[in-house]
């Protein structure tokens, strides 16, 4: 357990050399992967979303592909197609870009709902169906989807049912002047992505298995339930945290605790991940903005009942 946690921290340090000034977001992204979830990054272009996903994949030796979602992108363009082989007299499946271990779905809200649904099936079911045949996804399978929060023309916003499939949503935000200077001085760092591998796929699988063994006490679970119950009873929210959302908070808390070298969950782990797990699942009324949702819930619920 200790060795695996140390390796996870080494991954964070390695990725932080590529994504400068964003250690919290890097930790949350790795937490999402360790919890076997999928990640939604909502931010403006040029903030480092591609760099983050690329660095995560290469640090752990995972296969990687980026798909630019557009209005004319078809489900078959991402899942793959069956092509008839005249020599063998049979259809052969040619897998699409989804059959990688880390997939960056760039600007997912630009694709049609039908194409979004094809991605959703792969995320939720860990498989895709093409021409009546089901194909399992390459394991481990981690989707990082991005969308621009300010562009609405020509987009198809993700419905609540699809947003709920993402374990976490994060924003990278603008760097400080200090880190932006470092970026300009080290613009060549992106060329070194191929040489930053520090673990293998088998190590990641072991870490994911270790996360599942992290202990969450009844008191911690009751704290998560109280947070969820508050969103359901308060009139400040039009959508509440579902049981799936509560489960997501627990899974993310276990992964966060593991990342910090513990085999048990503390209330601080819950508060650390709650914002990333809950905010995209809760639609606040006009009196609240999205950034203050998690703070409102956390400040209103006692850790100990």
N, C-alpha and C positions, 0 to 999 in steps of 0.2 A: 504493500500500500504506500509506504513512504517513498520507495524508489519510483513508483508510478507517478505520485504527486510531484516529485522533483522533476521528472521528465516533462510533465504538463507545464510546470513553471518555466522550464527551459524553452518549451515551444512558445510560450507567451513572450519571453525575452527575445527570441529569434524573430518573431513576427513584428514586435515593437521596433526592431531595427529597420523595418521596411515601412511600417505605418507609424510615423513619428508623432509623438505627443498625444496618443490615444490609447493609453494602457487599459483604461476601464472598458472601452469598447472592444478591444482585443480580447480581454478576459471574458466578456459577455459572449462574444462570438464563439470562443473555444468552449465555454460553458454550454452553449446551445448544441454544439457538436458532440460533446461528451454525454449530454443527456439524450442523444439520438433524436434531436428535434431539427427543425428547419428555421432559417433566419430571414427576416424581412428587414432590409435597410432602406429607410425613407430619407432621402437627402438630395441636395442639389448636385448637378453634374460636376465632376472634377474634385470631389471630396476624398477620394481614395477607396471607393467601394470595390473597384476591380483589383486594386493593389492588395487590399485586405483578403479578399477571397483567394487570389492567386498565391499570396504568401502562406496562408493557412494550408492550402493543398500541397504546396511544394515542401513546406517544413515537415509534413508528415508522410511524404512520399505517395500522395494520393493522385489518381488520375483526375484531370481537370478539363472542363470545357466551358466556354462562354457562349450563350445564345442571346442574340439581340432580338428582343420581341418587337414585332411590328404588326400593323393592322392586317397585312396579307400573309402572315405566318400561319401555316396549317398545322393541325395536330401531328400529321405524318412527318412534318419537317423536324419535329423534336423527338418523336417516339421511334421513328423508323418505318420502313416499308417492306412488304413482301414482293420479291422480284422472281419471275419465272426463269428458271435455269433450263434452257433448251437441251443442253447436253445431259443433264441429270434427270430431265423430265419431271421436275418438281419445283415448288416454290421455295425460295430461300429468304430468310429474314435478314435484312440489313439494318442493324441497330442504329438509332439516331443519337444525337449528342446527349440525351438524357442518360445513356448508359455509361456514365462516368461516376466516380465516387464523390466529386465535388462539382456541382453545376451552378454556374452563375446565370440566373435568368434576369437579364438586364432590361429594365423598363417593362416589367411584367404587365402593367396596366395599359400598355399600348396594344396588346394582343386581343383578339376576339375572345368572348366568353368561352367559346368551344375549345380554343387552344389553351386557355387558362385551366379549363376543366381537365384536359389531358395531363397537364402538369400536376394538378391536384390529385388525380388518381395515383400517379407515380409517388407523390409525397405521402399520401395517406395509406395506400395499400402496399407500397414497396413493390409495385408491379405495374405493367402496362398491358393492354389488350389490343392486339393488331390482327384484323381479319379473323376474329374469333379465337385466336390463340393467345394465351397469357405468358408473358415473359417476366421473370423476376429481375429486379434492379440489381446492379452491381453493388456489393456491400463492402464497407459501409457507404451509405447514400446520404448526401448532405446537400440540400438546395439552399442557395443564397439568392433571394429575389430582391430586386431594387425597384424603386419607383420615385419619381420626382413629385414632391408634394405640391408644387406650385403650378403644374401643368394640368389642365382639365380638358382642353380642346383636343378631340381625337383620341381620348382615352376611355377605357372601360374600368371604372373603379372596382376593386375587389369587393365582393359582397361579404357580409359578416361571416358567413359559413366558410369562406375561403381564408379570410384573415385569421380565423380561429385555428386553422391548420398550422399556422406558424407558431412555433414555441415562443419566439421572441421577436420584437421589433426594436431596432436601435437607430440612432442618428449619430453620424460622425461629427458634424459641425465644423466650423472654420477653425483652423489651427491658430495658436497664438503667434505673435510676431516673431518670437524666438524660434519656434519650430518651423515657421514658414521660411525663415532665413536658412535653417539647416537643410530644408528641402531643396532650396535653390542652390545651395553649395554642394549638395550631394545628389544632383539630378540623375546621376548614373547608377544609383542603387538598384533601380528596377532591373538593370541588366544582370544583377547577381542572383535573381530569384531561383535560377536553376541550381544554385550551389548551396542552398540553405537547409537541406534536408537534415533533420536531427533525430528522426525516429522512423519506424516502419509501420505498415498497415497493421501488423500483428500487435504492435505496442498500443495503437489506438483502440483496437478491439479489447485488449486487456483493460485499458483505462475505462472504457465504457462499461465493461462488466464490473469493475471495481466501484464505479459510481452507483450501480444498482444495489450494492451491498452497504452503502452509506446509511447509517441508522437515523431515522427521524422519529423522535419520541412522540408520545401521545400529546404532550403539551404543545409541541411545535405544530403538530397536525391540527390541534384545536385552534391555534393562532391563525393558521392559514384559513380554516373554516370561518373564523370570526371576520377576517378580511373579506372573504367572499360574501358572507351574510350581510355585511355592511353595504356592499354595492347593491344588494338585492332589496334592502329595506329603505335605503336613502332615495329621496326624490330628486337628487342631484344628477342621476344617471338615467339615460334612456335604455341602456343595455347593462346587464349585470354580469358578473363573472360566473360562468357555468361550472358544473362539476368537472368538465374537461379542463377549464381554466385553473381550477383548484389543483388538479393533478399536475398541470404544467408548472405551477408554482413549486410544488413539492419536488418534481424532477429537477428543475433548475436549481433549487436550493441544495439538493444533494450534490449536483455537479459543482456548484460554487464551493461547497464545503470541501469536496475532494481536491479542488484546485488549490485550496489554501491549507492542504495537508492534514485534514481532519476526516475521521471516519464516522462522524456524527454531525447532525445539522443543528445550528444555533439559530435563535430568532434573527440575529444580525444577517445570516445568510438569506433568510426570507426577505428582509427589507432591502437587501442589496440587489436582488433580482426582480423584485415585485414590479417595479416600473417597466422594465423591458418585457415582462411576461404579460402584464395586465392592461397596459394603456391602449393597445390596439384592439382589445376585446371590449372596452368600455367606451361608450359614446356619451360624453358629457353634454349637459344642457348648455345654453348660451352663457350661463353665469360662470362657467368654468372653462378654462382652456385645457388642451390635451396635456400640456406639460405639468399642470398642477394636479391632475387627477390622482396619481399615485400618492403624492404628498398629502392630499386631502384625506385619502383612505388611511394611510399609515398613521397620520396624526390623530385620527378619530378613533382608532382601535387600540386598546391596551394590549401589551404583549402578554401580560398575565391577567387572566380573568378573575 
